[in-house]
Amino acid sequence: MNHVTGPQTGDVQPGYRAEFALGGHSVRHLRRILRLYLERSGLLDVADAAELALSELLTNVVRHVPGRRCGIYFLLLPGAVRVEVSDRCARLPVPGGGEPLAEGGRGLLLVAAVTDRWGVTPHPGGSGKTVWFECVAGGAVTPDGQVGERGQG
């Protein structure tokens, strides 16, 4: 059985960065790492939303990025967390139509619904992109002075 351990409260760094070639269990393991990170940072109340949004972004990497390679970055903000998933695929994600019987296409709609802000930042020269989201705890103010509103990108 795999176990994920993390730093003790007070030992949490403001950022966590790693690169992966995603496999069959990667999404589950990265969700657990994010939950531990948020728990030890006192942001457990945003963990469910952040885990769900992270799962959707990583699933997009598995489905659409050749080689399934990506970088992840968890960044603690005052009363919030920002999660970034970067890859080298120039194709930008597009929210699907949310067709009820479609097999996919609802991931970004879900990200918009459960996070406070999200967006896509293309890398210079078309060398890839970073898809990011922020989850704000209990109406906290983000560094740019805004209280997050669900689904605003």
Secondary structure, 3 states (H helix, E strand, C coil): CCCCCCCCCCCCCCEEEEEEECCCCHHHHHHHHHHHHHHHCCCHHHHHHHHHHHHHHHHHHHHHCHHHEEEEEEEEECCEEEEEEEECCCCCCCCCCCCCCCCCCCHHHHHHHHCCEEEEEECHHHCCEEEEEEEECCCCECCCCCECCCCEC
